[in-house]
Amino acid sequence: MYRFRKYLLALMLAPMLALPASAQTASRVSLQVSALGSVPFSGGLSAVNLGPGFEVQIRFNPSAFSIGGGFEISWHEIEDSERKVRLSGVFVEPRYVLDVGSETFAPYLAGRLAVSQTRFEISRFSNTATGFTANVGGGILFVLSPKVNLDVGASIGAKDLGSATVDSNPPTVFDLGSGANVILRVGLAFGLGG
């Protein structure tokens, strides 16, 4: 009787835990490395140019729903100046893969919340402020092998730049305001373990 219950329970849970062949990597845990282009705009980011960057994340893939966490960074210049800006952050990203019946690709929807850092550099002077970023977006996963997917995605969101302190006497704190961004991403996801 115990064996029958165990098989019945496994049969009932299988549809909830099964991964569509095109969804995530076949592994429960994956490592994703992506090149990205970050396009800041609006508010305090309106003069910041598009910049290259990259991100690294670890994803837990129990089903069509997965959750990832990682680090992202991009480098930018400010229009008509020698000033440079570095945008970075640590993030958490829930993702839901839509089963479209394909064995080779699958679209997905995603959100991203990040604690982000903005670093400004002007000649030998630099300053850093910490804020928050919230993005929504999606993409397409292309199956290259059971352990490797190509991920092409994009997201758009709002960015709170936080406050920075200028070393003066007395020190001056100023609010950098907020802005928005678009992130374009191309990367590879590698399944880890079995």
C-alpha positions as CSV (number, residue, x, y, z in Angstrom):
1,M,0.0,0.0,0.0
2,Y,2.8,2.4,0.9
3,R,4.5,1.8,-2.5
4,F,1.1,2.5,-4.3
5,R,0.7,5.8,-2.5
6,K,4.3,6.8,-3.3
7,Y,3.7,6.2,-7.0
8,L,0.3,7.9,-7.0
9,L,1.8,10.9,-5.3
10,A,4.7,11.0,-7.8
11,L,2.2,10.8,-10.7
12,M,0.1,13.6,-9.3
13,L,3.1,15.9,-8.8
14,A,4.9,15.2,-12.0
15,P,2.9,17.7,-14.2
16,M,3.6,20.5,-11.7
17,L,7.3,19.8,-11.5
18,A,8.0,18.7,-15.1
19,L,9.9,21.2,-17.2
20,P,8.8,21.8,-20.8
21,A,11.6,20.6,-23.0
22,S,12.2,24.1,-24.2
23,A,11.8,25.9,-20.8
24,Q,14.8,26.0,-18.5
25,T,17.9,23.9,-18.8
26,A,17.3,20.3,-17.8
27,S,19.2,21.0,-14.5
28,R,17.6,22.3,-11.4
29,V,20.4,24.8,-11.0
30,S,21.9,26.8,-13.8
31,L,24.6,29.5,-14.2
32,Q,23.8,32.3,-16.7
33,V,26.4,34.7,-18.1
34,S,25.2,37.5,-20.3
35,A,26.5,40.5,-22.2
36,L,24.2,43.5,-22.0
37,G,23.5,47.0,-23.3
38,S,22.1,49.4,-20.7
39,V,20.1,52.4,-22.0
40,P,19.5,54.9,-19.2
41,F,17.0,57.7,-19.8
42,S,14.8,60.2,-18.1
43,G,15.3,62.3,-15.0
44,G,18.7,62.1,-13.5
45,L,19.8,59.7,-16.2
46,S,18.7,61.7,-19.2
47,A,22.3,62.7,-20.3
48,V,23.8,59.2,-19.7
49,N,24.7,57.4,-22.9
50,L,24.1,53.7,-23.8
51,G,26.7,51.6,-22.1
52,P,28.1,48.0,-22.4
53,G,28.1,45.6,-19.5
54,F,27.5,42.1,-18.3
55,E,25.7,40.1,-15.7
56,V,26.1,36.8,-13.9
57,Q,23.3,34.9,-12.2
58,I,22.5,31.6,-10.6
59,R,19.0,30.3,-11.3
60,F,16.9,27.7,-9.5
61,N,14.6,26.0,-12.0
62,P,12.0,23.8,-10.2
63,S,9.5,24.1,-13.1
64,A,8.3,26.6,-15.7
65,F,8.8,29.1,-12.8
66,S,12.4,29.9,-11.8
67,I,14.1,32.4,-9.7
68,G,17.6,33.8,-10.1
69,G,19.9,36.1,-8.3
70,G,23.1,37.7,-9.4
71,F,25.2,40.8,-10.2
72,E,25.1,43.3,-13.1
73,I,27.3,46.1,-14.1
74,S,27.5,48.6,-17.0
75,W,29.8,51.5,-18.0
76,H,28.6,54.8,-19.4
77,E,29.6,58.3,-20.4
78,I,27.7,61.5,-20.0
79,E,26.9,63.4,-23.2
80,D,29.3,66.3,-24.0
81,S,31.6,65.7,-21.0
82,E,34.5,63.7,-19.7
83,R,32.4,62.3,-16.9
84,K,31.8,58.6,-16.6
85,V,29.1,56.6,-14.8
86,R,29.1,53.0,-13.6
87,L,25.8,51.4,-12.8
88,S,25.9,48.1,-10.9
89,G,23.7,46.1,-8.6
90,V,22.7,42.8,-7.0
91,F,19.3,41.5,-8.1
92,V,16.7,38.9,-7.7
93,E,14.8,37.8,-10.9
94,P,11.6,35.6,-10.9
95,R,10.8,34.2,-14.4
96,Y,8.0,32.3,-15.9
97,V,8.4,30.3,-19.1
98,L,5.4,30.1,-21.4
99,D,5.0,26.6,-23.0
100,V,4.3,27.2,-26.7
101,G,4.7,23.5,-27.6
102,S,8.1,24.0,-29.1
103,E,11.1,21.7,-28.4
104,T,13.6,24.4,-29.6
105,F,12.5,27.7,-28.0
106,A,10.2,29.2,-25.4
107,P,9.3,32.8,-24.5
108,Y,9.4,34.0,-20.9
109,L,8.2,36.8,-18.7
110,A,10.4,38.2,-16.0
111,G,10.7,40.8,-13.3
112,R,13.8,42.1,-11.6
113,L,14.4,43.9,-8.3
114,A,17.9,45.3,-7.5
115,V,19.8,47.2,-5.0
116,S,21.8,49.4,-7.4
117,Q,24.8,51.6,-7.1
118,T,25.6,54.6,-9.2
119,R,29.2,55.7,-9.4
120,F,30.2,59.0,-11.0
121,E,33.7,59.8,-12.0
122,I,34.9,63.3,-12.9
123,S,38.7,63.5,-13.5
124,R,40.1,62.3,-10.2
125,F,36.9,62.8,-8.2
126,S,34.4,60.0,-7.8
127,N,31.2,59.5,-5.8
128,T,28.8,56.7,-5.2
129,A,25.1,56.5,-4.4
130,T,22.9,53.5,-3.6
131,G,19.3,53.2,-4.7
132,F,16.9,50.7,-6.1
133,T,15.8,49.4,-9.5
134,A,12.6,47.6,-10.6
135,N,12.3,46.2,-14.1
136,V,9.8,44.0,-16.0
137,G,10.4,42.3,-19.3
138,G,10.8,39.0,-21.1
139,G,12.7,37.2,-23.7
140,I,13.2,33.9,-25.6
141,L,15.2,30.9,-24.6
142,F,16.7,28.9,-27.4
143,V,17.6,25.3,-26.6
144,L,21.2,24.6,-27.7
145,S,21.5,21.3,-25.8
146,P,19.9,19.7,-22.7
147,K,22.4,21.7,-20.6
148,V,22.8,24.9,-22.5
149,N,20.3,27.6,-23.5
150,L,20.8,30.8,-25.4
151,D,18.8,33.7,-23.7
152,V,17.8,36.8,-25.6
153,G,15.9,39.3,-23.5
154,A,15.0,42.8,-22.7
155,S,13.5,44.7,-19.8
156,I,12.4,48.3,-18.9
157,G,12.0,49.8,-15.5
158,A,12.5,52.6,-13.0
159,K,15.7,53.4,-11.2
160,D,16.0,55.4,-7.9
161,L,19.6,56.8,-7.9
162,G,19.8,57.4,-4.2
163,S,21.8,60.1,-2.5
164,A,25.5,61.0,-2.7
165,T,27.8,62.8,-0.2
166,V,30.2,65.4,-1.4
167,D,33.4,65.8,0.7
168,S,33.1,69.5,1.7
169,N,33.2,71.3,5.0
170,P,30.6,70.5,6.2
171,P,29.9,67.4,3.9
172,T,26.9,68.0,1.5
173,V,24.4,65.3,0.8
174,F,22.4,65.6,-2.4
175,D,19.6,63.5,-3.9
176,L,20.5,62.2,-7.4
177,G,16.8,61.8,-8.2
178,S,15.4,59.0,-10.4
179,G,15.3,57.8,-13.9
180,A,14.5,54.8,-16.1
181,N,16.4,52.2,-18.1
182,V,16.1,49.7,-20.9
183,I,18.3,46.6,-20.7
184,L,19.1,44.4,-23.7
185,R,20.7,41.1,-22.9
186,V,22.2,38.1,-24.8
187,G,23.6,35.2,-22.8
188,L,24.2,31.6,-22.2
189,A,22.6,29.5,-19.4
190,F,24.6,26.4,-18.4
191,G,22.9,23.6,-16.4
192,L,24.9,22.6,-13.3
193,G,24.8,19.0,-12.0
194,G,22.1,16.5,-12.8
